[in-house]
Amino acid sequence: MRDLVHQIRRAEAGEIDYLAVCAPSGLPVAVGGIDYMVKPGAGTLWQLGVHPAPQSCGIGTLLVRAAEERIGARGLTRAELGVEEGNPRARALYERLGYRAFGRELDSWDVQAEDGSLQRYETMCTLMRKGLA
């Protein structure tokens, strides 16, 4: 809960944006964030995800393009993201959208287990970037 409050405060301060793509019913089918504080001149996309049912229907593309528009509207010249090396479908999407790999980095975050406890998840990510016109 503390992290949620912290992220809401960051959004209010303009440090991050959080986007959702909703179905006609109003329910979200995809979400993602943009962090403007990670690297100068860039918006860093994070927590990108599409519900499994509508995957491969263009929703991820819509989400990423909307994020890029937000980044460009701030006058920033590039978008960056990290994609888990075990997620080739996501990497293929980013490559189709013009992102190019420029490095690797170990990333980690807390996930809630079925019993409600928090567990640390670690993964190697490929860092990717795209110049914005």
C-alpha contacts under 8 A as a table, 3 or more apart, distances in Angstrom:
res1	aa1	res2	aa2	distance
1	M	4	L	5.12
1	M	5	V	6.36
2	R	5	V	5.19
2	R	6	H	6.13
3	D	6	H	4.92
3	D	7	Q	6.10
4	L	7	Q	5.12
4	L	8	I	6.16
5	V	8	I	5.11
5	V	9	R	6.25
6	H	9	R	5.17
6	H	10	R	6.27
7	Q	10	R	4.91
7	Q	11	A	6.18
7	Q	16	I	7.91
8	I	11	A	5.06
8	I	12	E	6.23
9	R	12	E	5.01
9	R	13	A	6.22
10	R	13	A	5.02
10	R	14	G	6.31
10	R	15	E	5.24
10	R	16	I	6.03
11	A	14	G	5.05
11	A	15	E	5.72
11	A	16	I	4.89
11	A	17	D	5.83
11	A	18	Y	7.65
12	E	15	E	7.68
13	A	16	I	7.89
14	G	17	D	7.15
15	E	35	D	6.26
15	E	36	Y	5.48
15	E	37	M	6.15
16	I	33	G	6.95
16	I	34	I	5.39
16	I	35	D	4.49
16	I	36	Y	5.79
16	I	37	M	7.74
17	D	33	G	5.58
17	D	34	I	5.13
17	D	35	D	6.76
18	Y	31	V	7.38
18	Y	32	G	5.85
18	Y	33	G	4.24
18	Y	34	I	6.36
19	L	31	V	5.56
19	L	32	G	5.34
19	L	33	G	5.96
19	L	63	L	7.56
19	L	67	A	7.53
20	A	28	P	6.01
20	A	29	V	7.42
20	A	30	A	5.61
20	A	31	V	4.35
20	A	32	G	6.62
20	A	63	L	7.61
21	V	28	P	5.57
21	V	29	V	5.82
21	V	30	A	5.05
21	V	31	V	6.32
21	V	59	I	7.51
21	V	63	L	6.73
22	C	25	S	7.47
22	C	26	G	5.30
22	C	27	L	5.22
22	C	28	P	4.06
22	C	29	V	5.47
22	C	30	A	7.05
23	A	26	G	5.35
23	A	27	L	5.58
23	A	28	P	6.25
23	A	29	V	6.38
24	P	27	L	7.51
28	P	31	V	7.26
29	V	50	V	5.86
29	V	51	H	5.27
29	V	54	P	7.49
30	A	48	L	7.50
30	A	49	G	5.49
30	A	50	V	4.15
30	A	51	H	6.01
30	A	59	I	7.16
30	A	60	G	7.26
30	A	63	L	7.31
31	V	47	Q	7.24
31	V	48	L	5.76
31	V	49	G	5.55
31	V	50	V	6.68
31	V	63	L	7.43
32	G	45	L	7.08
32	G	46	W	6.03
32	G	47	Q	5.01
32	G	48	L	4.10
32	G	49	G	6.38
32	G	63	L	7.34
33	G	45	L	5.65
33	G	46	W	5.10
33	G	47	Q	5.97
33	G	48	L	6.78
33	G	67	A	7.78
34	I	43	G	5.90
34	I	44	T	5.35
34	I	45	L	4.55
34	I	46	W	6.10
34	I	67	A	6.87
34	I	71	I	7.91
35	D	38	V	6.33
35	D	43	G	5.69
35	D	44	T	5.04
35	D	45	L	6.45
35	D	46	W	7.35
36	Y	39	K	7.11
36	Y	40	P	7.84
36	Y	42	A	6.58
36	Y	43	G	4.76
36	Y	44	T	6.36
37	M	40	P	7.05
37	M	43	G	7.66
38	V	42	A	7.76
38	V	43	G	7.56
38	V	44	T	6.64
39	K	42	A	5.59
39	K	43	G	7.28
39	K	44	T	7.49
41	G	76	L	5.04
41	G	77	T	5.98
41	G	78	R	6.72
42	A	71	I	7.45
42	A	76	L	5.59
42	A	77	T	6.24
42	A	78	R	4.88
42	A	79	A	5.38
42	A	80	E	6.73
43	G	71	I	5.66
43	G	76	L	7.11
43	G	78	R	6.65
43	G	79	A	4.98
43	G	80	E	6.30
44	T	79	A	5.83
44	T	80	E	4.74
44	T	81	L	5.50
45	L	48	L	7.16
45	L	67	A	7.54
45	L	79	A	7.08
45	L	80	E	6.13
45	L	81	L	5.07
45	L	82	G	7.90
46	W	81	L	6.56
46	W	82	G	7.62
49	G	60	G	7.47
50	V	54	P	7.31
50	V	55	Q	6.25
50	V	59	I	7.17
50	V	60	G	6.37
51	H	54	P	6.27
51	H	55	Q	6.61
52	P	55	Q	5.34
54	P	57	C	5.84
54	P	59	I	7.47
55	Q	58	G	7.41
55	Q	59	I	7.03
55	Q	60	G	7.58
56	S	59	I	7.38
56	S	60	G	7.87
57	C	60	G	7.95
58	G	61	T	5.22
58	G	62	L	6.29
59	I	62	L	4.97
59	I	63	L	6.16
60	G	63	L	5.03
60	G	64	V	6.17
61	T	64	V	5.25
61	T	65	R	6.07
61	T	93	L	7.53
61	T	97	L	7.61
62	L	65	R	5.25
62	L	66	A	6.11
63	L	66	A	5.21
63	L	67	A	6.27
64	V	67	A	5.04
64	V	68	E	6.18
65	R	68	E	4.96
65	R	69	E	6.19
66	A	69	E	5.08
66	A	70	R	6.40
67	A	70	R	5.12
67	A	71	I	6.26
68	E	71	I	5.01
68	E	72	G	6.08
68	E	79	A	6.64
68	E	132	L	7.53
69	E	72	G	5.11
69	E	73	A	6.03
70	R	73	A	5.08
70	R	74	R	6.66
71	I	74	R	5.44
71	I	75	G	6.99
71	I	76	L	5.83
71	I	77	T	7.85
71	I	78	R	7.67
71	I	79	A	7.14
72	G	75	G	5.08
72	G	76	L	5.28
72	G	77	T	6.56
72	G	78	R	7.80
72	G	132	L	6.67
72	G	133	A	7.72
73	A	76	L	7.41
76	L	132	L	7.72
77	T	131	G	5.92
77	T	132	L	5.05
77	T	133	A	6.89
78	R	129	R	6.84
78	R	130	K	5.50
78	R	131	G	4.33
78	R	132	L	4.99
79	A	129	R	5.59
79	A	130	K	5.32
79	A	131	G	6.56
79	A	132	L	7.06
80	E	127	L	7.28
80	E	128	M	5.61
80	E	129	R	4.22
80	E	130	K	6.46
81	L	127	L	5.86
81	L	128	M	5.39
81	L	129	R	6.46
82	G	125	C	5.44
82	G	126	T	5.45
82	G	127	L	4.43
82	G	128	M	6.05
83	V	87	N	7.03
83	V	90	A	7.06
83	V	91	R	6.34
83	V	125	C	5.06
83	V	126	T	5.34
83	V	127	L	6.59
83	V	128	M	7.62
84	E	87	N	5.43
84	E	123	T	6.54
84	E	124	M	5.96
84	E	125	C	4.29
84	E	126	T	6.37
85	E	88	P	6.86
85	E	123	T	7.82
85	E	124	M	6.03
85	E	125	C	5.30
85	E	126	T	6.11
87	N	90	A	5.66
87	N	91	R	6.52
88	P	91	R	5.00
88	P	92	A	6.02
89	R	92	A	5.12
89	R	93	L	6.34
90	A	93	L	5.08
90	A	94	Y	6.36
91	R	94	Y	5.14
91	R	95	E	6.15
92	A	95	E	5.07
92	A	96	R	6.15
93	L	96	R	5.11
93	L	97	L	6.32
94	Y	97	L	4.99
94	Y	98	G	6.43
94	Y	99	Y	5.33
94	Y	100	R	7.97
95	E	98	G	5.09
95	E	99	Y	4.83
95	E	100	R	6.28
96	R	99	Y	7.36
98	G	130	K	6.11
99	Y	128	M	5.71
99	Y	129	R	5.04
99	Y	130	K	4.66
100	R	128	M	5.10
100	R	129	R	5.49
100	R	130	K	6.51
101	A	126	T	6.47
101	A	127	L	5.60
101	A	128	M	4.22
101	A	129	R	6.60
102	F	126	T	7.62
102	F	127	L	5.75
102	F	128	M	5.72
102	F	129	R	7.20
103	G	126	T	5.94
103	G	127	L	5.07
103	G	128	M	7.31
104	R	124	M	6.99
104	R	125	C	5.60
104	R	126	T	4.50
104	R	127	L	5.42
105	E	124	M	5.81
105	E	125	C	5.36
105	E	126	T	6.57
105	E	127	L	7.01
106	L	122	E	7.03
106	L	123	T	5.80
106	L	124	M	4.46
106	L	125	C	6.04
107	D	122	E	5.75
107	D	123	T	5.52
107	D	124	M	6.13
107	D	125	C	6.66
108	S	120	R	6.72
108	S	121	Y	5.32
108	S	122	E	4.23
108	S	123	T	6.28
109	W	120	R	5.71
109	W	121	Y	5.44
109	W	122	E	6.81
110	D	118	L	5.99
110	D	119	Q	5.45
110	D	120	R	4.54
110	D	121	Y	5.96
111	V	118	L	5.53
111	V	119	Q	5.40
111	V	120	R	6.32
111	V	121	Y	6.64
112	Q	115	D	7.93
112	Q	116	G	5.72
112	Q	117	S	5.67
112	Q	118	L	4.59
112	Q	119	Q	6.26
113	A	116	G	5.26
113	A	117	S	5.39
113	A	118	L	6.00
113	A	119	Q	6.58
114	E	117	S	7.43
